[in-house]
Amino acid sequence: MIVEVIAVGTELLLGQITNTNAATIGARLAEEGFDAHYQVTVGDNLDRLAAAIEHALARSDAVALTGGIGPTQDDLTREAMARVAGRAITRDEAHAAWIGNRVRARSPEVNPTVLRMADLPEGAEGLPNANGAALGVALEHEGKWMFAVPGVPVEMIAMLDGEVIPRLRNLAGDDSILRSRVLRAWGLGESRIAELLDDLFQTANPSVAFLISDMEVKIRISAKAAGPEGAQSLIDPVEEEIRARLGEVVFGADAETVESIVVGRLAQLGWRMGTIEEATLGQVGARVALADPEVFAGSIITGSALAGGAPSSDVILTVGAIGPDLDPGPRTTRQVEMTVTTPAGVTTRVFDFGGDDERVRSFATIAGLHLVRLALEAAG
């Protein structure tokens, strides 16, 4: 079953609000095994919104819209759905009365616009809102379904899980589910990993995809099957093959992060860690402290008023300054030297990074954490 997601709101197009709803809905749909080939963001314009819905219905079995069902004049999702289906707008009088009573409990007057949250396209089913006042919408049109949920995340998630997903399951009549495994890699570039895994990208089920983020590459293996055991049986041999090809480059999976691995190993060894940071301005220490303050001994930021003696700890990461640009061309190459000292020894490495100070700082933070991880693994 193909489900298209439409996020509604001019504020999303302007970047005033991050479009987390589309990502959340996309993840929920994937977990249920539904296909989502497109996600569309459209502003608060009736003509453009109606056109977006029509295009979505032409290439999918159902459409999930988020946003635009509030009380103000620019909340136009209901009207756009009604226009596409050729329906009038009606009012759920019982829900309007409930809204009115709720408003009068706080204010002597009821602004008529607030009652718009009880409006529905003619023939639509109103979806209860566990965390707000606006009714959601479920509307069938020419054998396909449109669902509208609020834009407020806490309202959207409750309605999506409680009302929309169960209806989609019934419509699909398909018990298949989608499961994913995410492997995390560091030490090889995106293009090199793509080259090593090239033939695996050609399969459809399970499918393999990857995403690079701050020097780390995430490799996602996704499989669809009748149940979780069947999906896992498809994922396991592919994961084994990827690990065999990439070796120690794969350092974690799923929710594991480099800092969670570092603090776990520190706790296992009974060691504490401190940092002396210049290029990274304390960001390595901050990530370790957030992961587990019990194993964190403190940070010293050099080149600032906070500079001082080294923290008393078993493991010390020292991050040097950002070096000068070594590349005479349009690209930049700047070096940062790092040293990890543990009871088992000392490791020093010089990293080459490209980009401005912010980019170098971000890359150096990740590199520093991985240098510590490798030193802890070598410590036995």
Protein Blocks (a to p, Z undefined) as FASTA:
>chain_A
ZZddddedfklmnopaccfklmmmmmmmmmnopacfbdcdddddfklmmmmmmmmmmmcc
bdcdeehiafbfklcklmmmmmmnopacdddfklmmmmmmmmmmmocbdcfklmmmmgcc
ehiacdddfkbmbdcddddeehiacddddfblklmmmmmmmmmmmmmmmmnopabdcddd
ddddehiafklmmmmmmmmmmpmbdcdddddeehiacdddddddfbfklmmmmmmmmmmm
mmmmnmmmlnbehjbcfklmmmmmmmmnopacddddfklnommmmmmmmmommlpgbdcd
ehiakbccddddfbdcddddddddfbfblbdcdddddddddfkbccddddddeddfklmm
mmmmmmmmmmmmmmmmmnZZ
